[in-house]
Amino acid sequence: MPEKIAFLGLGAMGFGMATNLIKKGVSVTGYDVWAPTLERFVSAGGSSATTPKETVKDAPFVVFMVATATQIMDAMFNEENGAILALAKGATVILCSTGPPEYTPAVRKLLNEKGRSDVFLVDAPVSGGTIRAANGTLTILAAGEESAVEKAREVLELMAGSNLFTIPGGLGAGTKVKMVHQVLAGIHICMTSEAMGFAAAMGVNTTRAFEVLKSGEGTSWMFENRLPHMLVEDKTVYSALTIIVKDIGIVTAGGRSAGFPLFLSSATEQVLAGGIMAGLGPIDDAQLVGVYLPKDPKLVLKLASASTTAEDDEKKLKFVAQLMKGVHLAAAAEAMSLGVKVGLEPKQLYTIIAGAAGNSFMFKERTPQLLDGKWTSTKTVDDVIAELTESIEEANKMRYPLHLAGTALQLFELASLRGFGKEPDVAVSRVWDGADGPLFPRSS
């Protein structure tokens, strides 16, 4: 058991991670720029410090869980009170924040240039939400030199349990996996709002909608996690919209850097930007639904106990389910194609995402077909086009916007245009094939 851990960044996720360590018997000194958070942390059994330099003093392990890569750079290398000024010799630094893949190698380079090659550095982004942060079951994606990962393993296991994955490829590889995961997380968060706004616009009882949709093929982890926040009057910020905005920005920047088109991710980024412009940034991302329902942002909540019949609701929910299935399948293909493009091992990538917040029914059911080349789905690309078209035409009658569903339809139509219309629906992945051939195998 590590005797002492320095923990920098006590936001929604970091607070749970740090207090979990305390509950497991570790002495934790925490740092955050928000003084009330430090007071809460001390009340939970931790110690507090007022600068990064003071926080890391005499700590053999240092965890960073601040919001951005820029904040890590400042907390580590600030000339007056940066952590580097007091890092113990041979300290192990664990970077859990989500940033662009190039930021962890940049931290390593600066450490070396400043004479701190003795410091072990681990790229270890996390996923799983505040509940799993607090109970020590986060998904953690650890990468770096083998010696550094081994030094950090005991601390990582305290925060992840059996959900710790070692990612080959050195510093930055863990962050690449997180980037691909956030393709799905971001799309699914946005699709939850798009779908439920559509259901509400049709007058469906939204509590019934949740029960019906979560049991069908259109469901996702994010749908099941975020939707309950829409059905009750709750101003708690479980995950601020600004967080997923930042993460999707990393995704689309990564796509541009790789010269790789990310259709649904880009559409998601634009919807999220609309949420920021509408002033939703600091509030919970489940309230993004207000962007789709600007005249009545609380309509999903108002219809949670609407007097409607199950038969009438389920006829309308067919249109919603069709959209969710099509978008989630296209999202799975987009995410896995990006993963292959940036050099990740696809089977490990699938295993990680299937057990994390980016999972969906379509991802878990269809992705294995991509990986083994056995396209066994009985639904064709043209079948998906027909379903998406039917649902979009229904939405058009109400002038309801379907940003993601409309983009997904274009992807399936492009696959059909390339000659895959009669092929199983996973053939939408062929949209991302390049001059070098298919990204995924196809068995005869």
N, C-alpha and C positions, 0 to 999 in steps of 0.2 A: 504493500500500500504506500503510495507516495505521501511523504510527510507534509509537503506544502505545495500549493499550486497558486500561481498568480493568474487572475482572470480579468481581462480587459474587455469591457462591453457587456453591460447588464440590461440589455433591452428585453423584449418579450421572450426571445429564445435564450439569450445569454443568462438571464436571471434564473430560469429553470435549470439550465445546465449547471450553473455554479452552485445552486442550492442542492441539487441532486448530489454533487460531490461532497457537500457538507454532511448530508444525511448518511453518506457512506463512510464517514469518519475522517475525511480529509480536511486539513486546515486550509482555508481559501481566503486570500486577500483579493478584494474586488475593486475595480475602478470603473467609473462611469462619469460622463460630463454632467449628468442630471443628479443633483444633490439628494432629492427625495428618494431616488432609487437606491442610493448608497445607504440611506437611513433604513429603508426596508431590508436591505441586504444584511446590515448589522443585526437587525431584529431577528433575522432568520438564522443567525449564528455565525455569520461571516465577519471578517475584518475589512476595513476600508482604507483606501489611500487616496490622496488628492492629485497625484500625478502618475503617469506611467512609470517614471523612474523609481518613485517610491514603492509602487505596487510590486515590481519584479525583484526587489532587493532580497537576496538570499533564497530565491525560489528556484528549485531545479527544473520546474516545469512552468511554462507560460502559455496560456491559451488566449488567443485573440478572437473575439466574437463581436467586433464592431460592425457598422453597417456597410462600409465601402472600403475598397482597396486604398483610396486616398487617405481615409482615416487610419488605416493600418500604417501606412508610410509615415504619417505625422506622429502617431503614438510611438512608433519604433525609433524614428530617426530625428525627431525634433531636437534642435541643438541645445535647448535649455533643460527640457525635462523628459526627453525620449527614453524609452525602455533600454536602448542600447547602452546608455550611460551607466546602468547598474546591473545589466545581465550577469548572472553568475557564470563562472568559467564552465564550459561544457553544458550549459543550459539547453533544454529541449523546448523549442518554440513550435507551437501547434496553431496553424492558421485555419480557423473554422469559418471565417467570413466568406461570403460569395463575392467573387470578383472575376475579372477577365482571366483567361488561362495564363497570360504572360506575367501576371503580377507576382506570383510566387517565385519564379526564376529571378525576377527583378529584385525581390527582397534578398534572395541568396547572394546575388551579385553585389549589392550594397553592403551586406554584412561582411563579405570577403574583402571588399575595398576598404572597409573601416577597421580591418584587422581582427574580425571576429569569425574567422573560419572554424573556431572551436565550437560554435553554436550549431546544434542539430536543428534542422528545419523540416517540418512536415506540412504538406499541402493536404488539408483535411476538411473540406466543406461538408456541411451537414444538411439533412432533410428530415422532415417528420412532424414539425409543428410543436407548439408549446407543451402539449400534454406529454409527448414522448421525450421532449427535452427534460422535463421535470422528473420523469421516472427512469431516465437512463437507458432509453431504447431507441435513440435516434439512429437513422442510417448515416454512417460516416464513411467517407470515401478517401482513404489515406494513400498518399503517394509521396515519393521522395527517395532519397538513398535508403537502401535496406537497413543500414545501421540506425538511421534516424527514425524510421518507422518502428523498428524493434524497441528503441529507447522509449518511444511514446506509447507503445502498445498498451501498457497497463492503464494509463490515463484514458486512452481512447476506449478501451473496453468498459471502463467505469461509466462512460457517457453513451455507449452504444450497445453494450451487451453482445449478443450474437449478430447484431446488424452492422458489424465492422467489416468493410471490404478493403482489401489491399489492391490498389490499381497499378498495373505495370506502366512504365513510361516515364518515370521520374517526376520532378516537380512540375506542376501544371496539369498532369494527367487526371488527378482527382477533380480539379476544377473543370476540366473538359466534360467529365461525366456529369457533374452538377449542371453545367450549361445545357447539356442535352436533356437532362431531366426537367429543367425549367422550361424547355420548349413545351412539354406536355403540361406541366403545372400551370403555366401562364394561359395556354389555350383553354384548358379545362376550367379554370377560374372564370375566364371571359365567357365561355360557352354556357356555364351555369347561369349567368345573368341573361345571356341571349335567349336561352331556352325558357327560363322561368318568366322573363318579360313577355315572351310570345304566349305562353300559357295564360298569363294574367290578362293580356290584351284580348284573348278569346273568351275571357270571363270564367275560366276554370277555377274550381276550388283548389287553391294552391297547396293545401295540406294533402289533399287527395293526389294532386299531381306529384308531390314528393314521393308518396308511397308507391304509386304506380311506376314512376320513372326509375326509381332507385332499384327496383326489382327486375328491370329489363336490360336489354343489351346496350342501351344508350348511357348507362350509368358510368360514373367515374368516382375515384376517391374524393376529388375536390367537390364534386356535386353533392355527395353524401355528407361531406364535412361543412361546406359553406351554406347550403340551403337552409338548414335549421336556423341560421342567424337571420334569415330573411323573414321567417314566419313568426317571430316574436319581436316585441319592442325591446331591443337590447343595444345600447350604445357602446358596449364593450368593444375595444379594438383588439381582435384576436390576431390579425395580421393586416397592417396598414396597406392601403393601395400603393403607396410609394415603394414598398418593398418589391412587389412583383413588377412594377414599372421599371425599377432599377435592374432586376434580373432579366426581363425581356430585352432591355436595352443591351445587356451583355450578349444575349443570344443573337440579336440581329447584327450587332457589331462583329460577332464571331463569324456569322454567315458571310458578311461582306469581306472580312479578312481572308476567308477560305475561298472566296469567289463562288459561293454556293447559295442558290435561291431558297428562301424560306418564306413561302407564300402565306401560310396560316400565322406564323410568328409575326410577320410584318403587319398583317391585318389586325392581329391582337394588339400589337404595339399602338396602332392608330386608335383603337377603341379605348385603350388605357390612357392614351394622351387626352382623349375626350373627357375621361373621368377626372384627370388632373385639372383640365381647363374648367371643369364644372365645380371645382373646389372640393373634390372628394378625396384628395391625396392623403390627409391625415386620418381618415376614418377607415373602418373595416372594409376589406376588398369585396365582401359580399354585397355591399351597397352599390357596387358598380351597375347594378340593374337599373339604377336611376338614370343612367345615360340612355338606356333603351326606352324608358318611360318618362320623358322629361315633363310631361303635363301632369303626371301623377306618380312621383317616384316611390310612393308607399303602396302602390296598388297590389303588389304581391302579398304584403302584410294584411291589407284590407280584405283580400279574398281568402285568407287562411281559414275562415269559417263561413264561406259563402254557401247559400242555399241552392245547390245545384244537384243534379242527379248524376249518379255514377255512370250511367249509360251515356249520357250526353258528354260528360267530361272525357270519358275514355275514347270516344270518337275523335275529339279534338286533340287529345294527347298523342294519338297516332302520328299526327303531323310533327309534334315536338320530338317524339322518340326517333323518327326517321332522320331529323336534322342532327340529333346528338350522335347517332350511330355513324352517319356519314362523316361528320367533322372529326370524331374521335379516331376513326380508321385512317383518315387522311393525316391526322396529327401523328399517329403512330408511325406511319410511313415517313413523314417528314423528319421526325426526331431520330429514328433509327438510321435514316440515310445520312443525316448530319453526323451521327456518331461514327459511321464507317468512313465518311469523308475526312474527319479529323483524326483518324487512326486508332479508334477505340475497338476493343474486342467485342463483337456484337452479342455473343452469348452471355458474357458477364454483364454487359450493359442491360440486356433484357432481364436478367435475374435481379439486378439491383432495382430497376424501375418497377418491376412487378411487385416488389415488396415495399414500395415507397409511395409518396403522395402523388406521383405522376401517373399512377396506374389507372386503368379503365378496363371495362369488360372487353372492349374491342382491342386494346393493346395486348391484354393477356391472352386473348383467344386467337388473334390473327398474327401477332409477331412471330410465334414459333413456325408458322407456315413460311414466312419470309426467310427465316434462318435455315430451315432444312430443305427449302425448295419444293416442298410438297403442298401445292395449292389445293387444299381440299374444300375450301368454302364453296357452298352451292349457289351463293349469290354472285352475280356477275357485276362488272363495272357498269354495264348499261342498266342493270337493276337498280343500282345505287343512284345513278343519274335520274331514273324515273321517280324514285322516292324523294330525292332532294328537290326535283322540279315540282312535284306535287305540293310539297310543304312550302316551298318558296312562293308558289303561285297563291297559296292560301294566305300567306303573310302579306303579299302584295295587295290583296283586296283591302287590307286594313292600313296599308302604307307602313307596315311594321318593318324595321330594318333588320336584316340578317347578314351582318358583315362576315362572320365566319362561315356560315352555311353557304353563302354566295361564293366565297372563295373556294370552299371545298368542292362545290359543283364545278367550278372551272377546272380544278385539278382532275376530277373524274372525266370530264369532257375531253381534256387534253389527252388523258390515257386512252380514251376511246378513239380519238382522232389518230392516235399512233397505232391503231390496230388491235387494241386490247379490250374492246367493248364486250366481247363474248367470253373473255377470260374471267376467272374468279376475281372478286373485288380487290384482293391484295395486289393485283397488277397495277393499281394506282402508284405503287412504288416505282414503276418503270419511268415515271415522269422525271425522276432525278438521275436516270442513267446517262452517262456521258460517252465521249468518243472511245474511252477505254473499255467499254462494255458494261454489263449489268453490275450493280452494287451488290445484288443478292442472287444466289443460285436459283435455278429452276430445274427440278427433276422432270424427266419425260414421263 
